[in-house]
Every structure is written in C-alpha cells, then in structure tokens.
Amino acid sequence: MTIGTYSGEQFSAEVYDVTTTGDGSDETVEPGACVVTEVSKDFGPLYLFVQAGDGSWHRLLESDPDVPLVPDPEAELDGIERVEIDQIGA
C-alpha cells in the first residue's frame, strides 16, 4: 500500500463509499489531501482512498476519468511511504 500527500490540482469526483455504482455525491480533493492507494504492476490502481477537508475518508473509483490519480497515483503524490497492513481493528 502507498500513502502520500496529493500534489496535483484540485478536482471533484464521484464517491464510491457504499457501492460499486457510486452514491451520487462528489468529493472535492485539494492539494495536501492524504491519499491511500495500492497499485498492481499488472492491473494498475486497485483502490484509491482520499481524506476530505473535514477529515472523513472516501473511496474514489479507479477507472473514473475525473480522477487525475489514475493511472499512476504515485506521480501525483508527495512524501510517499509504502506500508504493509498486518491487521485492521483491535
């Protein structure tokens, strides 16, 4: 998994927090937003999560043409860190 700070231009894209068809709302992503993603060498981005200005997290669709993090999220991130998740929750 890759974590970094979004360094591109502000954009808005549909949110896919609940379903794979989108929930009809858009989230604006500004420079400085925290981004969590995983990219496969074979398939490109597998998922993209961004932190909104209010601190909430939202999933964006990896194939959405409005998302400049696709196809190469790392090209739009500063301060990249690669981490492994061993466990989620307590």
FISE-306927 format. One record per residue: residue in three letters; y, z, x of N, C-alpha, C in turn. Coordinates in nm, 2 decimals. Last residue first. Layout:
<'ALA',<Y,Z,X>,<Y,Z,X>,<Y,Z,X>>
...
! end
This chain:
<'ALA',<-0.38,1.63,-0.90>,<-0.42,1.76,-0.83>,<-0.57,1.76,-0.80>>
<'GLY',<-0.31,1.28,-0.83>,<-0.31,1.40,-0.91>,<-0.36,1.52,-0.83>>
<'ILE',<-0.51,1.07,-0.64>,<-0.40,1.08,-0.73>,<-0.41,1.20,-0.82>>
<'GLN',<-0.60,1.02,-0.30>,<-0.62,1.09,-0.43>,<-0.49,1.09,-0.51>>
<'ASP',<-0.53,0.86,-0.09>,<-0.67,0.92,-0.09>,<-0.70,0.97,-0.23>>
<'ILE',<-0.36,0.58,-0.01>,<-0.37,0.68,-0.11>,<-0.52,0.73,-0.12>>
<'GLU',<-0.20,0.49,0.28>,<-0.32,0.49,0.21>,<-0.32,0.60,0.11>>
<'VAL',<0.09,0.30,0.37>,<0.02,0.42,0.34>,<-0.10,0.40,0.27>>
<'ARG',<0.35,0.17,0.56>,<0.22,0.14,0.50>,<0.15,0.27,0.49>>
<'GLU',<0.70,0.12,0.51>,<0.59,0.21,0.55>,<0.46,0.17,0.48>>
<'ILE',<1.01,-0.03,0.58>,<0.87,-0.04,0.53>,<0.78,0.06,0.59>>
<'GLY',<1.29,-0.06,0.58>,<1.22,0.07,0.60>,<1.08,0.08,0.55>>
<'ASP',<1.34,-0.30,0.32>,<1.38,-0.24,0.45>,<1.30,-0.11,0.46>>
<'LEU',<1.23,-0.60,0.17>,<1.23,-0.46,0.18>,<1.27,-0.42,0.32>>
<'GLU',<1.17,-0.87,0.13>,<1.29,-0.82,0.06>,<1.30,-0.66,0.07>>
<'ALA',<0.94,-0.92,0.26>,<1.06,-1.00,0.31>,<1.19,-0.94,0.24>>
<'GLU',<0.75,-0.79,0.12>,<0.80,-0.73,0.24>,<0.92,-0.80,0.30>>
<'PRO',<0.69,-0.96,-0.10>,<0.77,-0.84,-0.12>,<0.83,-0.79,0.01>>
<'ASP',<0.66,-1.27,-0.16>,<0.65,-1.19,-0.03>,<0.74,-1.07,-0.04>>
<'PRO',<0.69,-1.43,-0.38>,<0.56,-1.40,-0.34>,<0.54,-1.30,-0.22>>
<'VAL',<0.85,-1.15,-0.53>,<0.73,-1.24,-0.53>,<0.77,-1.37,-0.46>>
<'LEU',<1.09,-1.03,-0.55>,<0.99,-0.97,-0.46>,<0.86,-1.05,-0.45>>
<'PRO',<1.24,-1.14,-0.74>,<1.25,-1.20,-0.61>,<1.16,-1.14,-0.51>>
<'VAL',<1.15,-1.21,-1.06>,<1.13,-1.10,-0.96>,<1.14,-1.16,-0.82>>
<'ASP',<1.15,-1.41,-1.24>,<1.27,-1.34,-1.23>,<1.27,-1.23,-1.12>>
<'PRO',<0.89,-1.51,-1.26>,<0.98,-1.58,-1.17>,<1.12,-1.51,-1.15>>
<'ASP',<0.62,-1.29,-1.24>,<0.74,-1.32,-1.31>,<0.84,-1.39,-1.22>>
<'SER',<0.38,-1.21,-1.13>,<0.40,-1.36,-1.15>,<0.53,-1.39,-1.22>>
<'GLU',<0.37,-0.94,-1.13>,<0.37,-1.01,-1.00>,<0.39,-1.15,-1.01>>
<'LEU',<0.59,-0.75,-1.34>,<0.48,-0.85,-1.33>,<0.49,-0.93,-1.20>>
<'LEU',<0.66,-0.41,-1.26>,<0.70,-0.55,-1.29>,<0.59,-0.64,-1.27>>
<'ARG',<0.67,-0.08,-1.38>,<0.59,-0.19,-1.32>,<0.65,-0.32,-1.36>>
<'HIS',<0.88,0.19,-1.29>,<0.84,0.08,-1.38>,<0.76,-0.02,-1.31>>
<'TRP',<1.00,0.52,-1.30>,<0.92,0.42,-1.23>,<0.88,0.31,-1.33>>
<'SER',<1.32,0.69,-1.30>,<1.19,0.66,-1.36>,<1.13,0.54,-1.28>>
<'GLY',<1.57,0.73,-1.18>,<1.45,0.80,-1.12>,<1.32,0.76,-1.18>>
<'ASP',<1.77,0.59,-1.28>,<1.76,0.72,-1.34>,<1.63,0.79,-1.28>>
<'GLY',<1.74,0.34,-1.15>,<1.85,0.43,-1.11>,<1.84,0.57,-1.17>>
<'ALA',<1.39,0.30,-1.10>,<1.51,0.27,-1.16>,<1.62,0.37,-1.11>>
<'GLN',<1.16,0.19,-0.86>,<1.22,0.31,-0.92>,<1.36,0.27,-0.97>>
<'VAL',<0.88,-0.03,-0.92>,<1.02,-0.01,-0.87>,<1.07,0.12,-0.94>>
<'PHE',<0.58,-0.18,-0.83>,<0.65,-0.07,-0.90>,<0.78,-0.05,-0.84>>
<'LEU',<0.35,-0.44,-0.84>,<0.49,-0.40,-0.79>,<0.54,-0.29,-0.88>>
<'TYR',<0.03,-0.56,-0.72>,<0.12,-0.49,-0.82>,<0.25,-0.46,-0.75>>
<'LEU',<-0.05,-0.77,-0.56>,<-0.14,-0.72,-0.66>,<-0.07,-0.64,-0.77>>
<'PRO',<0.08,-1.06,-0.41>,<0.11,-0.92,-0.46>,<0.01,-0.89,-0.57>>
<'GLY',<-0.19,-1.26,-0.28>,<-0.05,-1.22,-0.28>,<-0.03,-1.08,-0.34>>
<'PHE',<-0.47,-1.31,-0.24>,<-0.41,-1.33,-0.37>,<-0.26,-1.30,-0.39>>
<'ASP',<-0.54,-1.28,0.03>,<-0.59,-1.39,-0.05>,<-0.52,-1.42,-0.18>>
<'LYS',<-0.40,-1.06,0.12>,<-0.39,-1.18,0.20>,<-0.44,-1.30,0.12>>
<'SER',<-0.23,-0.87,-0.12>,<-0.36,-0.91,-0.07>,<-0.34,-1.04,0.01>>
<'VAL',<-0.02,-0.60,-0.13>,<-0.03,-0.74,-0.12>,<-0.16,-0.77,-0.06>>
<'GLU',<0.14,-0.36,-0.33>,<0.02,-0.39,-0.25>,<0.00,-0.54,-0.25>>
<'THR',<0.43,-0.15,-0.35>,<0.35,-0.27,-0.38>,<0.23,-0.27,-0.29>>
<'VAL',<0.72,0.01,-0.45>,<0.58,0.03,-0.40>,<0.50,-0.09,-0.44>>
<'VAL',<1.05,0.07,-0.37>,<0.95,-0.02,-0.42>,<0.82,0.01,-0.36>>
<'CYS',<1.37,0.21,-0.45>,<1.24,0.23,-0.39>,<1.13,0.14,-0.45>>
<'ALA',<1.68,0.04,-0.42>,<1.57,0.09,-0.51>,<1.44,0.11,-0.43>>
<'GLY',<1.86,-0.09,-0.27>,<1.84,0.05,-0.24>,<1.73,0.12,-0.32>>
<'PRO',<1.99,-0.31,-0.51>,<1.97,-0.28,-0.37>,<1.96,-0.13,-0.35>>
<'GLU',<1.84,-0.26,-0.84>,<1.95,-0.27,-0.75>,<1.91,-0.25,-0.60>>
<'VAL',<1.70,-0.39,-1.12>,<1.67,-0.34,-0.99>,<1.79,-0.37,-0.90>>
<'THR',<1.68,-0.33,-1.46>,<1.77,-0.38,-1.35>,<1.73,-0.31,-1.22>>
<'GLU',<1.43,-0.42,-1.69>,<1.48,-0.31,-1.60>,<1.57,-0.39,-1.49>>
<'ASP',<1.39,-0.49,-2.04>,<1.42,-0.53,-1.90>,<1.46,-0.41,-1.82>>
<'SER',<1.13,-0.50,-2.28>,<1.25,-0.44,-2.23>,<1.27,-0.49,-2.08>>
<'GLY',<0.89,-0.59,-2.37>,<1.01,-0.65,-2.43>,<1.14,-0.59,-2.37>>
<'ASP',<0.66,-0.52,-2.24>,<0.70,-0.43,-2.36>,<0.83,-0.48,-2.42>>
<'GLY',<0.38,-0.72,-2.14>,<0.52,-0.68,-2.13>,<0.56,-0.60,-2.26>>
<'THR',<0.12,-0.77,-2.14>,<0.20,-0.87,-2.20>,<0.35,-0.83,-2.20>>
<'THR',<-0.02,-0.56,-2.04>,<-0.01,-0.68,-1.95>,<0.07,-0.79,-2.02>>
<'THR',<0.16,-0.25,-2.12>,<0.06,-0.36,-2.15>,<0.08,-0.47,-2.04>>
<'VAL',<0.33,-0.06,-2.01>,<0.22,-0.02,-2.10>,<0.12,-0.13,-2.12>>
<'ASP',<0.51,-0.17,-1.82>,<0.46,-0.03,-1.81>,<0.34,-0.01,-1.89>>
<'TYR',<0.65,-0.41,-1.75>,<0.51,-0.41,-1.79>,<0.44,-0.27,-1.77>>
<'VAL',<0.97,-0.54,-1.81>,<0.89,-0.42,-1.77>,<0.75,-0.44,-1.83>>
<'GLU',<1.15,-0.83,-1.69>,<1.08,-0.76,-1.80>,<0.98,-0.65,-1.74>>
<'ALA',<1.44,-0.78,-1.47>,<1.31,-0.85,-1.51>,<1.24,-0.76,-1.62>>
<'SER',<1.73,-0.85,-1.28>,<1.67,-0.78,-1.40>,<1.54,-0.86,-1.43>>
<'PHE',<1.87,-0.77,-0.96>,<1.81,-0.86,-1.06>,<1.76,-0.78,-1.17>>
<'GLN',<2.08,-0.77,-0.67>,<2.04,-0.71,-0.79>,<1.97,-0.81,-0.89>>
<'GLU',<1.94,-0.90,-0.36>,<2.04,-0.90,-0.46>,<1.99,-0.83,-0.59>>
<'GLY',<1.74,-0.69,-0.14>,<1.79,-0.81,-0.19>,<1.90,-0.79,-0.29>>
<'SER',<1.62,-0.46,-0.05>,<1.74,-0.50,0.02>,<1.80,-0.63,-0.03>>
<'TYR',<1.44,-0.17,-0.15>,<1.48,-0.31,-0.18>,<1.61,-0.35,-0.12>>
<'THR',<1.25,0.00,0.08>,<1.37,0.00,0.00>,<1.41,-0.14,-0.02>>
<'GLY',<0.89,0.06,0.05>,<1.01,0.02,0.12>,<1.13,0.03,0.02>>
<'ILE',<0.55,0.07,0.10>,<0.66,0.14,0.04>,<0.78,0.10,0.12>>
<'THR',<0.23,-0.07,0.04>,<0.35,-0.07,0.12>,<0.46,-0.01,0.03>>
<'MET',<-0.12,0.00,0.08>,<0.00,0.00,0.00>,<0.12,0.00,0.09>>
! end
